[in-house]
Amino acid sequence: MRTNICLFACLFTTPKSQLVSDLIIRIISIIGYNMFIRFILIIFLASVLGCILPLILELAIPSSNLISNEIFYAFESTELKVVLVSCLILTIPVLLEILRDFTLFRSSLMSYNATFSNLFLSISIIFPDLIILWLALPRRDVRLFVCVSQLRLNAVVTSFSVYIVIIGGKYWQRKRVLLAYALGMIGNVGMTWTEFVPGNIYQIALILSITSIVTGVAIFSFDVLKWFIAVYMTLKDGQALSTNEFCCNVYILAAAGFYCAHCWTYFAFGFPRYCQYNTEYLVLYNFYFGALFVTISVFQGGVARREAIFQVIIPFRLDPDEHD
């Protein structure tokens, strides 16, 4: 109880300007220090432009592509609004933890990296959901919904990629991982544009987009397999995983569960177009975002607090290439 009082007392006694400057300095140092982070952010910014370009160009979805009214019924459903609001509510405790953690950086008790990752992931959930709730749903704007939904997916994937590059050591800082990320972003942007192309080339655009995503996932899965083999060998030798290694495992497993659930739902509903998204599909789709956020924030937050309490510094030693 006394510890919590001290933590929150520190929160309200630390100058806000100092907190902001600490965060900005840390973000700049992360971006400037790591070449792979710079490339990831450049690709992400390009994907943002690719996702919102139909809105900038004021492109309309061809009437031939609006083959169903299911999405309009889903926009009016209470269930979808409840799920979106629930995802926003889930971010509140994490944001409060992030605000508290900023006050502890000067004491080096909490990890900048974990907090930065949670902040990026929170933003990836908050802003798209607010746009969908306040603009897309009331206006029944399918164009805005399509662009923002794909942009949210790109932001979440980017959050995951940035985290494992920062935390995962040199193993994840390789060109093959960057290529997998780029292919995934290209595929996701392509999925946005499938709704804006003429109906006669929709299948071609869809196949190219899915091929890009599947290729990226396959390349990344190869490195994931090598990673978990190395984890198994490390545990088999009686060695404990470091905090960074454990957090990488949490992120990878959570992301794999999210992507598998997303793909399974997409296949189970028969590869629907956006206009065919019904209430059940959208509820499941947004539930997966909330579940991913909770899984990562809870496990990562627990590990960070444990590390803060014991102040144990364990060098990162896991290198899957050593077990090849």
C-alpha positions, 0 to 999 in steps of 0.5 A, spaced: 500 500 500 505 504 501 509 503 495 503 504 491 502 511 494 509 513 493 508 511 486 502 515 485 505 521 489 511 521 484 506 521 478 503 528 481 510 531 483 514 530 476 514 536 472 509 534 465 514 537 461 520 533 463 516 527 462 514 529 455 521 530 454 524 524 456 519 520 452 521 524 446 528 523 447 527 516 448 523 515 442 528 519 438 534 515 440 530 508 439 529 511 431 536 514 430 540 508 433 537 502 430 537 502 422 531 497 422 527 501 426 527 507 421 526 502 415 520 499 419 517 506 420 518 508 413 515 502 410 509 504 415 508 511 413 508 509 406 502 504 408 499 509 411 499 513 405 497 507 401 491 506 406 488 513 406 490 515 398 483 513 396 480 518 401 485 523 399 483 522 391 476 521 393 475 515 390 468 511 390 467 504 391 464 502 384 457 500 385 458 493 382 462 492 388 457 493 393 454 486 392 451 486 399 448 490 404 450 486 410 455 491 412 450 497 413 446 493 418 452 491 422 454 499 422 447 499 426 448 494 431 449 495 438 453 489 438 459 492 434 459 498 438 459 495 444 465 491 442 469 497 439 467 501 446 470 495 450 476 495 446 477 503 448 476 501 455 481 496 455 486 501 453 485 506 459 488 501 465 494 501 460 495 508 459 494 509 466 500 504 467 504 508 462 503 515 465 505 512 471 511 508 468 514 515 465 515 518 472 520 512 474 524 512 468 529 517 471 530 512 477 531 506 471 526 502 474 522 500 468 523 499 461 523 504 456 522 499 451 516 496 454 512 502 455 514 505 448 511 498 445 505 499 449 504 506 448 504 505 440 500 499 441 495 503 445 495 508 439 494 503 434 487 501 437 485 508 440 485 512 434 482 507 429 476 505 433 474 512 435 474 514 427 470 508 426 465 509 432 464 517 431 465 518 423 464 511 419 458 508 423 454 514 424 455 516 417 455 509 414 461 510 410 464 504 408 470 507 404 472 510 411 471 504 414 475 500 409 481 504 409 481 505 417 480 498 418 486 496 414 490 502 417 489 499 424 491 492 422 498 495 419 499 499 425 498 493 430 503 489 425 508 495 426 507 495 433 509 488 433 515 488 429 518 494 432 518 491 439 521 484 437 526 488 433 528 492 439 527 487 444 529 481 440 536 482 439 540 481 433 537 475 431 530 479 429 535 485 426 536 481 419 533 483 412 529 477 411 525 479 417 524 486 414 522 483 407 517 479 411 514 485 414 514 489 407 510 484 404 505 484 409 504 491 409 504 491 401 498 485 402 494 489 407 494 495 403 492 491 397 486 489 401 484 496 401 485 497 394 481 491 392 474 495 394 476 500 390 478 497 383 473 495 378 469 488 379 472 485 373 479 485 376 477 484 383 479 477 383 486 479 381 487 484 386 485 479 391 490 474 389 496 478 389 494 481 396 493 475 399 499 472 395 504 478 398 501 476 405 502 469 405 509 470 402 511 474 408 508 470 413 511 464 410 518 468 411 517 470 418 515 463 420 521 460 418 525 465 423 520 463 428 521 456 427 528 457 428 527 461 434 522 456 438 527 451 437 533 455 440 528 456 446 527 449 447 534 447 446 536 453 452 530 450 456 533 443 455 540 445 457 537 447 464 537 455 463 532 460 464 530 465 459 531 472 460 526 477 461 527 480 453 527 472 451 520 471 455 517 478 452 519 476 445 515 469 446 509 472 449 509 477 443 510 472 438 505 467 440 500 473 441 501 475 434 500 468 431 494 467 435 491 473 433 493 472 425 491 465 425 484 467 428 483 472 423 485 468 417 480 462 420 474 467 421 476 470 414 476 463 411 470 461 415 465 466 412 467 465 405 472 470 404 467 476 404 468 483 401 467 489 406 460 490 404 459 482 406 461 483 413 456 482 417 455 483 425 458 477 427 464 477 423 465 484 425 464 483 432 469 477 432 474 481 428 474 487 433 474 482 439 481 479 436 484 486 437 482 487 444 484 480 446 491 481 443 492 488 446 490 484 453 494 478 452 500 483 450 499 488 456 498 483 461 504 479 460 509 484 458 506 489 464 507 483 469 514 482 467 516 489 467 514 490 474 517 484 476 524 486 473 522 493 477 522 490 483 528 485 483 532 490 479 535 484 475 539 485 469 540 479 465 544 479 458 540 477 452 544 471 450 539 467 446 541 466 439 538 461 434 543 461 429 548 458 435 543 451 434 543 451 427 
